[in-house]
Protein backbone atom coordinates (compact mmCIF):
# COMPACT_ATOMS: atom_id res chain seq x y z
CA UNK A 1 0.00 0.00 0.00
CA UNK A 2 1.40 3.40 -0.99
CA UNK A 3 2.23 5.85 1.77
CA UNK A 4 -0.05 8.85 2.11
CA UNK A 5 2.44 11.21 3.73
CA UNK A 6 6.06 11.71 4.69
CA UNK A 7 6.88 12.57 8.29
CA UNK A 8 9.45 15.28 8.98
CA UNK A 9 10.09 16.36 12.57
CA UNK A 10 10.33 20.08 13.21
CA UNK A 11 13.47 19.36 15.24
CA UNK A 12 15.26 18.85 11.93
CA UNK A 13 15.76 22.63 11.87
CA UNK A 14 17.89 22.27 15.00
CA UNK A 15 20.12 19.61 13.43
CA UNK A 16 23.45 21.23 12.60
CA UNK A 17 24.25 18.57 10.02
CA UNK A 18 21.00 19.26 8.19
CA UNK A 19 21.53 23.01 8.38
CA UNK A 20 24.92 22.51 6.76
CA UNK A 21 23.22 21.22 3.60
CA UNK A 22 22.40 23.63 0.80
CA UNK A 23 18.84 24.30 -0.36
CA UNK A 24 18.93 21.75 -3.17
CA UNK A 25 20.22 19.00 -0.89
CA UNK A 26 17.58 19.74 1.75
CA UNK A 27 14.84 19.78 -0.89
CA UNK A 28 16.00 16.45 -2.28
CA UNK A 29 15.95 14.93 1.19
CA UNK A 30 12.33 16.05 1.66
CA UNK A 31 11.57 14.68 -1.81
CA UNK A 32 12.87 11.24 -0.82
CA UNK A 33 11.03 11.23 2.51
CA UNK A 34 7.70 11.88 0.74
CA UNK A 35 7.97 9.14 -1.91
CA UNK A 36 4.87 6.91 -1.89
CA UNK A 37 6.88 3.69 -2.35
CA UNK A 38 9.20 4.33 0.59
CA UNK A 39 8.79 1.32 2.90
CA UNK A 40 8.92 1.27 6.71
CA UNK A 41 12.62 0.40 6.66
CA UNK A 42 13.43 3.60 4.72
CA UNK A 43 14.19 1.68 1.51
CA UNK A 44 13.62 3.10 -1.97
CA UNK A 45 14.43 1.80 -5.45
CA UNK A 46 16.95 4.10 -7.13
CA UNK A 47 14.96 5.46 -10.11
CA UNK A 48 16.83 8.54 -11.29
CA UNK A 49 15.12 8.82 -14.67
CA UNK A 50 11.65 8.62 -13.15
CA UNK A 51 12.50 11.19 -10.48
CA UNK A 52 13.74 13.73 -13.02
CA UNK A 53 10.15 14.08 -14.24
CA UNK A 54 9.06 15.49 -10.89
CA UNK A 55 10.65 18.93 -11.33
CA UNK A 56 11.30 21.19 -14.29
CA UNK A 57 14.93 21.33 -15.35
CA UNK A 58 15.96 18.41 -13.14
CA UNK A 59 18.53 16.11 -14.79
CA UNK A 60 19.74 12.65 -13.88
CA UNK A 61 23.32 13.90 -13.62
CA UNK A 62 22.36 16.75 -11.32
CA UNK A 63 20.19 14.52 -9.15
CA UNK A 64 22.93 11.90 -8.94
CA UNK A 65 25.39 14.52 -7.70
CA UNK A 66 22.96 15.69 -5.02
CA UNK A 67 22.34 12.12 -3.88
CA UNK A 68 26.09 11.56 -3.64
CA UNK A 69 26.34 14.67 -1.47
CA UNK A 70 23.60 13.38 0.82
CA UNK A 71 25.36 10.02 0.95
CA UNK A 72 28.63 11.68 1.92
CA UNK A 73 26.77 13.63 4.64
CA UNK A 74 25.30 10.29 5.91
CA UNK A 75 21.67 11.24 5.39
CA UNK A 76 21.18 8.45 2.89
CA UNK A 77 23.05 5.35 1.72
CA UNK A 78 23.15 4.58 -2.00
CA UNK A 79 24.18 1.44 -3.85
CA UNK A 80 24.23 2.01 -7.60
CA UNK A 81 24.99 -1.66 -8.32
CA UNK A 82 21.76 -2.90 -6.74
CA UNK A 83 19.89 0.36 -7.53
CA UNK A 84 18.78 0.82 -3.93
CA UNK A 85 18.64 3.83 -1.62
CA UNK A 86 18.24 3.80 2.16
CA UNK A 87 17.20 6.82 4.22
CA UNK A 88 19.59 6.00 7.02
CA UNK A 89 17.75 7.30 10.11
CA UNK A 90 14.21 6.75 8.86
CA UNK A 91 13.25 4.05 11.40
CA UNK A 92 14.30 6.29 14.29
CA UNK A 93 13.00 9.64 13.02
CA UNK A 94 9.69 8.29 11.73
CA UNK A 95 8.93 6.65 15.09
CA UNK A 96 8.78 3.18 13.51
CA UNK A 97 10.76 1.66 16.40
CA UNK A 98 8.13 2.73 18.95
CA UNK A 99 5.39 0.51 17.47
CA UNK A 100 6.01 -3.27 17.47
CA UNK A 101 3.67 -3.97 14.54
CA UNK A 102 5.15 -1.23 12.40
CA UNK A 103 8.64 -2.34 13.42
CA UNK A 104 7.73 -5.84 12.24
CA UNK A 105 6.69 -4.36 8.89
CA UNK A 106 10.00 -2.50 8.77
CA UNK A 107 11.91 -5.76 9.26
CA UNK A 108 9.88 -7.39 6.47
CA UNK A 109 10.74 -4.43 4.24
CA UNK A 110 14.39 -4.58 5.24
CA UNK A 111 14.59 -8.25 4.22
CA UNK A 112 14.08 -7.07 0.63
CA UNK A 113 17.44 -5.26 0.67
CA UNK A 114 19.93 -6.83 -1.73
CA UNK A 115 22.88 -4.53 -1.04
CA UNK A 116 25.31 -5.66 1.66
CA UNK A 117 26.35 -2.03 2.02
CA UNK A 118 22.79 -1.00 2.87
CA UNK A 119 22.34 -3.97 5.21
CA UNK A 120 25.41 -3.00 7.24
CA UNK A 121 24.24 0.61 7.43
CA UNK A 122 20.81 -0.46 8.67
CA UNK A 123 22.31 -2.73 11.31
CA UNK A 124 24.38 0.19 12.58
CA UNK A 125 21.16 2.17 12.89
CA UNK A 126 19.59 -0.62 14.96
CA UNK A 127 22.36 -0.11 17.53
CA UNK A 128 21.27 3.53 17.89
CA UNK A 129 17.64 2.78 18.75
CA UNK A 130 17.00 3.78 22.40
CA UNK A 131 15.20 0.63 23.56
CA UNK A 132 15.43 1.81 27.17
CA UNK A 133 12.80 4.44 26.37
CA UNK A 134 10.18 1.78 25.57
CA UNK A 135 7.83 0.31 28.16
CA UNK A 136 8.94 -2.93 29.78
CA UNK A 137 5.50 -3.71 31.24
CA UNK A 138 3.99 -7.02 29.99
CA UNK A 139 1.08 -6.57 27.63
CA UNK A 140 -1.74 -8.79 26.36
CA UNK A 141 0.75 -11.26 24.88
CA UNK A 142 2.69 -11.37 28.17
CA UNK A 143 5.54 -9.52 26.49
CA UNK A 144 6.44 -5.87 26.71
CA UNK A 145 6.77 -3.39 23.86
CA UNK A 146 10.50 -3.30 24.53
CA UNK A 147 10.77 -7.10 24.24
CA UNK A 148 8.80 -7.20 21.00
CA UNK A 149 10.83 -4.46 19.35
CA UNK A 150 14.07 -6.02 20.60
CA UNK A 151 12.93 -9.32 19.09
CA UNK A 152 12.37 -7.66 15.70
CA UNK A 153 15.84 -6.12 15.85
CA UNK A 154 17.39 -9.47 16.74
CA UNK A 155 15.59 -11.08 13.79
CA UNK A 156 17.11 -8.49 11.50
CA UNK A 157 20.58 -9.05 12.96
CA UNK A 158 20.26 -12.80 12.40
CA UNK A 159 19.03 -12.31 8.83
CA UNK A 160 21.83 -9.89 7.91
CA UNK A 161 24.59 -11.69 9.81
CA UNK A 162 27.74 -12.26 7.76
CA UNK A 163 30.54 -14.68 8.71
CA UNK A 164 33.93 -13.20 9.43
CA UNK A 165 36.27 -13.45 6.42
CA UNK A 166 38.53 -16.49 6.49
CA UNK A 167 42.25 -15.54 6.66
CA UNK A 168 44.30 -16.75 3.69
CA UNK A 169 45.99 -20.09 4.17
CA UNK A 170 49.73 -19.97 4.88
CA UNK A 171 51.68 -22.04 2.31
CA UNK A 172 53.35 -25.15 3.66
CA UNK A 173 57.13 -25.31 3.40
CA UNK A 174 59.34 -28.37 3.32
CA UNK A 175 60.02 -29.60 6.83
CA UNK A 176 63.22 -31.41 7.73
CA UNK A 177 64.51 -32.97 10.89
CA UNK A 178 65.70 -30.27 13.23
CA UNK A 179 63.36 -27.56 11.87
CA UNK A 180 61.74 -25.51 14.56
CA UNK A 181 57.95 -25.59 14.80
CA UNK A 182 56.45 -22.63 12.90
CA UNK A 183 55.86 -19.58 15.12
CA UNK A 184 57.63 -21.28 18.03
CA UNK A 185 59.07 -18.85 20.50
CA UNK A 186 62.86 -18.67 20.62
CA UNK A 187 64.37 -19.97 23.90
CA UNK A 188 65.62 -17.26 26.25
CA UNK A 189 69.25 -16.36 25.79
CA UNK A 190 71.57 -18.20 28.15
CA UNK A 191 69.00 -20.86 28.94
CA UNK A 192 69.26 -24.55 28.06
CA UNK A 193 68.25 -25.48 24.54
CA UNK A 194 65.86 -28.38 24.36
CA UNK A 195 65.92 -31.05 21.67
CA UNK A 196 64.20 -30.13 18.41
CA UNK A 197 63.51 -33.75 17.50
CA UNK A 198 60.18 -33.95 19.27
CA UNK A 199 59.09 -30.67 17.72
CA UNK A 200 60.17 -31.84 14.27
CA UNK A 201 58.14 -35.03 14.67
CA UNK A 202 55.11 -32.98 15.76
CA UNK A 203 55.55 -30.61 12.82
CA UNK A 204 55.69 -33.47 10.32
CA UNK A 205 52.49 -34.86 11.79
CA UNK A 206 50.83 -31.47 11.48
CA UNK A 207 51.98 -31.17 7.88
CA UNK A 208 50.63 -34.62 7.09
CA UNK A 209 47.27 -33.65 8.52
CA UNK A 210 47.26 -30.38 6.62
CA UNK A 211 47.90 -32.21 3.33
CA UNK A 212 45.08 -34.67 3.98
CA UNK A 213 41.69 -33.69 2.56
CA UNK A 214 39.38 -32.15 5.12
CA UNK A 215 36.21 -34.10 5.91
CA UNK A 216 33.06 -32.87 4.23
CA UNK A 217 31.10 -30.48 6.44
CA UNK A 218 28.02 -31.94 8.08
CA UNK A 219 24.90 -30.17 6.79
CA UNK A 220 22.96 -28.28 9.43
CA UNK A 221 19.41 -29.66 9.55
CA UNK A 222 16.47 -27.33 9.59
CA UNK A 223 15.11 -27.32 13.15
CA UNK A 224 11.89 -29.34 13.12
CA UNK A 225 10.45 -28.88 16.62
CA UNK A 226 8.88 -31.69 18.66
CA UNK A 227 5.17 -32.18 18.34
CA UNK A 228 3.18 -29.79 20.48
CA UNK A 229 -0.54 -29.70 21.16
CA UNK A 230 -2.62 -26.97 19.62
CA UNK A 231 -3.27 -25.53 23.05
CA UNK A 232 0.35 -25.57 24.21
CA UNK A 233 1.64 -22.10 25.10
CA UNK A 234 4.15 -20.54 22.73
CA UNK A 235 6.52 -17.64 23.19
CA UNK A 236 5.90 -14.55 21.09
CA UNK A 237 6.66 -16.02 17.65
CA UNK A 238 6.44 -13.56 14.77
CA UNK A 239 6.85 -13.89 11.04
CA UNK A 240 10.29 -12.33 11.43
CA UNK A 241 11.22 -15.03 13.96
CA UNK A 242 10.34 -17.76 11.47
CA UNK A 243 12.06 -15.97 8.60
CA UNK A 244 15.22 -15.65 10.69
CA UNK A 245 15.20 -19.38 11.52
CA UNK A 246 14.63 -20.23 7.86
CA UNK A 247 17.49 -18.04 6.62
CA UNK A 248 19.82 -19.54 9.22
CA UNK A 249 19.35 -23.00 7.71
CA UNK A 250 19.43 -22.51 3.95
CA UNK A 251 22.79 -22.75 2.16
CA UNK A 252 22.23 -19.63 0.06
CA UNK A 253 20.18 -16.53 0.86
CA UNK A 254 17.02 -16.45 -1.32
CA UNK A 255 16.21 -13.36 -3.42
CA UNK A 256 14.61 -10.50 -1.50
CA UNK A 257 11.31 -10.88 -3.35
CA UNK A 258 11.02 -14.52 -2.24
CA UNK A 259 11.80 -13.57 1.36
CA UNK A 260 9.24 -10.77 1.32
CA UNK A 261 6.44 -12.92 -0.11
CA UNK A 262 7.19 -15.79 2.27
CA UNK A 263 7.18 -13.37 5.22
CA UNK A 264 3.72 -12.08 4.25
CA UNK A 265 2.29 -15.62 4.12
CA UNK A 266 3.89 -16.51 7.46
CA UNK A 267 2.40 -13.43 9.12
CA UNK A 268 -1.05 -14.18 7.70
CA UNK A 269 -0.96 -17.76 9.03
CA UNK A 270 0.17 -16.60 12.48
CA UNK A 271 -2.64 -14.02 12.52
CA UNK A 272 -5.10 -16.83 11.74
CA UNK A 273 -3.84 -18.75 14.77
CA UNK A 274 -1.91 -21.50 12.99
CA UNK A 275 0.44 -23.26 15.41
CA UNK A 276 4.02 -21.95 14.90
CA UNK A 277 5.37 -25.53 15.13
CA UNK A 278 3.14 -26.60 12.24
CA UNK A 279 4.34 -23.57 10.27
CA UNK A 280 7.97 -24.51 10.97
CA UNK A 281 7.38 -28.04 9.66
CA UNK A 282 5.60 -26.72 6.60
CA UNK A 283 8.37 -24.20 6.00
CA UNK A 284 10.97 -26.98 6.08
CA UNK A 285 8.94 -29.09 3.66
CA UNK A 286 8.29 -26.12 1.35
CA UNK A 287 12.01 -25.29 1.28
CA UNK A 288 12.92 -28.86 0.35
CA UNK A 289 10.46 -28.80 -2.57
CA UNK A 290 11.64 -25.48 -3.98
CA UNK A 291 8.13 -24.20 -4.62
CA UNK A 292 6.87 -20.66 -5.26
CA UNK A 293 6.11 -18.63 -2.08
CA UNK A 294 2.41 -18.68 -2.96
CA UNK A 295 2.43 -22.44 -2.30
CA UNK A 296 3.66 -22.01 1.28
CA UNK A 297 0.19 -22.05 2.96
CA UNK A 298 -0.74 -25.20 1.04
CA UNK A 299 2.44 -26.97 2.14
CA UNK A 300 1.85 -25.91 5.75
CA UNK A 301 -1.62 -27.43 5.45
CA UNK A 302 0.00 -30.59 4.09
CA UNK A 303 2.30 -30.70 7.10
CA UNK A 304 -0.57 -30.10 9.52
CA UNK A 305 -2.74 -32.83 8.04
CA UNK A 306 -0.13 -35.28 6.78
CA UNK A 307 -1.75 -38.23 8.54
CA UNK A 308 -5.17 -37.63 6.97
CA UNK A 309 -3.62 -37.05 3.53
CA UNK A 310 -1.63 -40.29 3.80
CA UNK A 311 -4.73 -42.32 4.71
CA UNK A 312 -6.68 -40.88 1.79
CA UNK A 313 -3.82 -41.53 -0.63
CA UNK A 314 -3.44 -45.18 0.41
CA UNK A 315 -7.18 -45.85 0.34
CA UNK A 316 -7.33 -46.95 3.97
CA UNK A 317 -10.25 -44.72 4.78
CA UNK A 318 -10.83 -41.35 6.26
CA UNK A 319 -9.66 -39.88 9.48
CA UNK A 320 -8.98 -42.56 12.08
CA UNK A 321 -7.69 -42.02 15.58
CA UNK A 322 -6.04 -39.01 17.11
CA UNK A 323 -4.10 -36.58 15.00
CA UNK A 324 -0.41 -37.42 14.75
CA UNK A 325 1.95 -34.68 13.68
CA UNK A 326 4.37 -35.79 10.94
CA UNK A 327 7.75 -36.90 12.18
CA UNK A 328 11.18 -36.30 10.74
CA UNK A 329 10.98 -39.72 9.10
CA UNK A 330 7.82 -38.64 7.30
CA UNK A 331 9.65 -35.72 5.75
CA UNK A 332 12.57 -37.94 4.81
CA UNK A 333 10.17 -40.13 2.86
CA UNK A 334 8.65 -37.07 1.23
CA UNK A 335 12.03 -35.68 0.16
CA UNK A 336 12.33 -33.16 2.98
CA UNK A 337 15.18 -32.40 5.36
N, C-alpha and C positions, 0 to 999 in steps of 0.2 A: 504494500500500500504506500502510495506516495506521501511524503511529508507535506503538511499544510503550512508550516512556518519554520523559521530558523531562529533559534534562541541566542541572543547576544546579551550578556550581562552589562549593566551600566558601569560596573567596576572596571571594564576594559579601558575606560578613559583615565584610569589611574595606574595602568600598567606601563611602566617606563619602556619596556621592550616594544609594546604596540605603538606608543607615541613616537618611537624612533623610526617607524616606517613612514614612507611618503604616502601621499594621498592615493596614488594608484595602487600601491601595495595593500593599504587598508581596505580600499574598495574591493579589490580582488578577494581579500579574505572574507568580507561580508558576502560576496557573490558565492563563494564556495559553501559557506555556512547555510545559505538559503536554498541550495539545490534540492529539488524534490526527491532525487534518488540517493541522497546521502543516508546511509543506514545508521543504526544506533551505535556502531563502533567508530563512526567517523570516516568510513570508507567510501570513496568515490571512484568510478572509472575515469581514467584520464582521457577526456574527449576534447582535445584542443579545437579541432575544426568545428565541432558543434557549438562550443562555447563562443567562438568568434562571431557567431550570428546574434549574440545577445546584446551587442553594443556597436554603434556605428564607428567605423574606423578601427575596430579592434582586429589585430592580426595574430596569427598563430605564433609568429616569431616574437612579437611583443608580449603576448600572454605567457609564452614559455619562459622568457626572461624574468617576468614578474614572479612566476611560480618558483623559479630557481632562487630568487631573492628571499621569498618566504620560506623556502626550504633551508637556506643558509641561516635565516633568523630563527629556525626551529619552530615555526608556526605550523608548518605542514611537513610531510615526508613524501617524496615522489620517487617512484620507480618507473622509469621510462620503458624498461624491458618488459615488465608485466602490465604496463599501462594502468597503474593504480596510484591513487593519491589518498593519503591519510591525514585528516586534521588531527594533529597529535594530541591535543588536550581536550578533545571533544567530549569524551566520557566524563571527565571531571567537570568541565565548565557547563555542560548541558544538564547536569544533575542526574545522569543515567545511573551512576553508582549508588544513588540513594534509594533506588526502587528495585527490589530483587527481580521482579518480572521483566522490567525493561533491561536490567543488567543481563538477564538470561538471553533476551533478544540480541543484545550487543555481542554476547559471546557467539551466538549463532551467526551473526553477521561477520564477526571477526574470523570465523572458521573458513570464510570464503576467500580470505587473503592468500594470494599465491606468492607474493614477494617475501623472501626471508628478511630483507631489510625492513619492511613495514612490520613484520611480526616482532622483530627485536625491539623496534621503537614502541610498539604497543605494550609489550611486556614491561618495558621500562616505565611506561605510564601507570601500569597496574601497581608498581611499587610506590607510586606517589599518592595513591588513593588513601585518604584518612579514615580507615576503617574504624578507628577509635571513636569517631563522631557518631557512628550508627548505634542504634539501640541494641542492647544485648539481652533484652527481656524476651523470654519464649513467647511465641505467638500461637496461632491456631494449629500449626503443624508441629508444635513443640520445639521449634527452632526459632532463633532470633533473626532479625533483619541482618545483623552483622554476620551471623553464621552463613546465611544463604548467599549473601554477596561474596563472602570469602570463599564459599564453595564454587561459585561461578569463576572467580579469579583463579582458583586452583585448577579448575577444568581447563581454562585457557593456557595456563602454564604447562600442564601436561600435554596438551595438544600441540603446543609450539616448541616443546622441549627439543633440543638438538644435542646429540652426543658430542663430547669433547673431541677435537681432532686427534687422530692417532699420530704420535711422533714417528718420523721416518725410521725405518729399520737401519741399524748400524751394520755395515758389511762385515762378514766374518773374515778373519785373517788366518793364515796358516799358523797352527800351534805346534810347537816342538817341546820336547822335554826341557824343563828348566825355564820355560816362559812363565812370567808372572801372570796371575789372573787379571784380566782386564779390570781397570779402575781400582785395583788393590792399592791400599795405602802403603807408602814406603815405610820401612821400619825406622824407628828413631835412630839418629846418628849415635854411634857409640854402643848401641845395644846389640844383643846377640841376634844373628841372622838365622832364622829358621830354614828348614829344608824346603825347597821349592817343588819337590817331587810330588808331594800330596796335592799341592795346588795345581800342578800340571795335569795330574790324573783327573782332578775335578773339572778342570777346564776342558779337557778332551771329552769328558762325558757330557758337559754342557753343549759343546759344539756338535756332538753326535745327535743330541736331542733337538738342537736348533735346525739341523739338516733334515730331520725326519718330518714327514708331512704332518701338519696339525690335524687332530681329529675334527670331523665335521661338526659344526655347532648344532646343539640340540634345539629344535624349533620350540618356541614358547607357545604353549597351547592357549587358546582363547578361554578365559575363565568361565566355565559353565557351572553356575552355583548349584548347591544341593537343592533338592525339591523342597519347596515351602508351601504351606497351605495358603489358600486365598486370603484367609483372615489373619495371617501372621503379620506382625508389625514390621514395617520397613523404615529405615532411615530416610531422610529427605533425598530421594533419588530424582534427579532432573534429567531432561534430555541431554544436557551438557555432560552430566556424569556418565551416561551411557556412551555418548560420543567419545569422551576421553578414554574410556575403557577399550572401546573398539579400536581407536587409533593407536593405542599402546600395543595392540596384538595383531596388526597387519604389517606385512613386510615392507610395503611401500605406501606412502600417504596418498589417498585417493584425491582426485581433482576436487577443487573447492565446491563446484556445483553439486557433485555427488554428496559431499559432506552436508551441505546446506539442505538438500532435499531429504536426506535421511534424518537429519535433526528435526525437521518439521514433522515427519511421520512419527518419530519417537515421542515428541511432545504431545501430539494429538492422542496417541495411545495412552500415555500417562494420564492425560486429562480425562480420558474415558474410564480410568480406573483399572487398566490392564496391569496385572502383577509385573513388577520390574524383572523378577526372575524369569518369567515367561518371555518377556521382551529380550532379555539377554540371550536366552536359548535360540529364539528366532533370529536374532541378530547374527549369532554365530553360524546358524544354518544358511541364512541369506548370504553372508560373506563367502561361505564355501561354494555356493552355487554361482556367484558372480552375476546376480540379476540386477535389473534396473531398480533404483530406489523406490519406484512406485509399487514394486512387488513386495516391499518389506512388510506391510500389514498382513498380506496374505500368508507370508512365510511364518510370521509370528503366530497366526491362527493355526497353521499347520503344526507348529511346535506345541501349542497349547492343547491341541486335540489329536495328537499323533496316535493315541491308542484307538480312538474311534475311527480315524481314517484307515488305520491298518486293518481293523476288523472288517470294514466295508470293502476294502480292496481284496481281502482274502476270501470274502464270501462267507464268513463265519457268523454273520448276523450283525445286529445293531449293537448299541451300547450295552455292555455287560459288566457289572461289577463297578467298584469304585474307580474313579479317575486315577490313572497312573501317569505322572509326568515322564516324558521321554528321558532315557538315560544317555550317558555318553556313548554306550554301545549302539544305541539306536541311531545316533548321528553318524557313527562310524559306518554303519550299514548303508546309510543314506548319502554317504560321500561327504560328511561334514568333518569337523575338526577331530 
